[in-house]
Amino acid sequence: MLIEAFSEAKDPSAPHANEDRFVILPGRVYAVIDGVTDRLGTRYNGMLSGQYAATIVKGALEYVVSRPEGLREPKAIIMALTNAIADAYRLHGMLDAAGTDWNMRFSATLALVLMNEESVDIALVGDSGIRINGSRILQVEKDLDLITSTLRQQAWPVIGTRTSDPIVQEKTSRRITWFGTRQPPGELAGILGPEDIAMIESQSIEANAKALPHVPLHDIATLVRGGIVHAQGAYQNDTSSILGYSALDGFDVPWPLVHFEQLPRGELRSIELFTDGYFKPGEAFGVASWERAFLEVEREDPAKVKLFPSPKGSTATHWTDDRTYVGVRF
C-alpha cells in the first residue's frame, strides 16, 4: 500500500489558517474535510467557524471509527459527525441561534471512504471529491456555485474598466459574489456606480438563466442579488429546491442530497480524495501530478473567470482556496 497526502492553505504564509483537514486510518478510513469559509468573522476556540467545523469533524470521525465498537456504516457516521457539531453549538450556547441563522453555523464538506473486508463504502457530503482507479471521478457539482461564479464572471470586466489595480479588481469581484448586487452601494463607492451594479445584475441573471434553464428564475435572481452571505445558506440541506446541497452543519443532512456508493474491494486499485481547491485532477496518481495540474490552472486562469469559473480567484499572495489531496494505491 502506498499513501500520499498534501494540504496547503490559500495563504501559504499562514498554514495555521487552513480550513481543510484529512483523515488517514490505513486499511480502515480515508477522508478529506473542507470547512466552509466563515461569513461573520467570529472565532471559536481561537478558530474561524470553517476551521472549527473541519477540526470537529476530523476529531469526531477518528473517534467514532477507531473505538473498539467503531461505526462502519456511512449514514451512522454522518449522523455522529452531525451530533458532534450540534454539541459544539451547545458548548457555545448557540444551538437555537444556529438553527435560525445559517451564517452562524459551523459547516464542512466530507469525502469519505470506508474499507470493509469485501467492499468499500463511499459517501460525499458537499463538493469534495474522489477519483477511483485513476479515471472515474465522483463529485457532486452545485448549480448554486455556477450562479455565483457567473456573477463574478460578469462583474470582472466591468470592474476592470474602473480600476487597473489587480488587487482591487479581485477584492471588489469577491465582494460582489459575497454580498450580491443589492448590498449597500456605499461599500462599492469609488469603484462601481449604480449603473455598473445594475448592469452586472441584469447580465448575470440573463447569463445564468441561459446556462441553467432548469433553475427557476426567482432562485437565480435571489442568489445574484443576495450573494453568498445573504442567500446561499437557505439552500443548505434543503430538498425542496433544485439548488439544495448537502453539508455537515449540526442539523439533519437529507440523504437524497448525499452521494452514496459501494464498490467491491477487489476491484479497487487506487482512491484519490480531494477538496475543491483543485480545479482539475492530476494526469496520474500522486501529489506531484495533482500539484502540476494545480499550477497549470494557475497559469491558465489565475483569476478563475475564464476556463475555471469560481466565486473567487488567486492573487499574488493567496491561492483561490485551500486544497487537500489524499491518495491511496493498493
CORCORCOR-V650275 format. One record per run of one state. SS is the DSSP state (~ for helix, > for strand, _ for the rest). FROM is the first residue (numbers start at 1). TO is the last residue. Records with the same first field share a line. If there is no record, write none. Layout:
SS = FROM-TO / FROM-TO
This chain:
_ = 1-1 / 9-14 / 18-19 / 26-28 / 36-42 / 45-46 / 67-73 / 92-94 / 101-101 / 105-107 / 116-118 / 126-128 / 133-135 / 139-142 / 161-165 / 180-184 / 189-193 / 212-216 / 237-244 / 246-247 / 249-254 / 258-258 / 268-269 / 275-286 / 302-322 / 330-330
> = 2-8 / 20-25 / 29-35 / 43-44 / 47-48 / 108-115 / 119-125 / 129-132 / 136-138 / 236-236 / 245-245 / 248-248 / 259-264 / 270-274 / 323-329
~ = 15-17 / 49-66 / 74-91 / 95-100 / 102-104 / 143-160 / 166-179 / 185-188 / 194-211 / 217-235 / 255-257 / 265-267 / 287-301
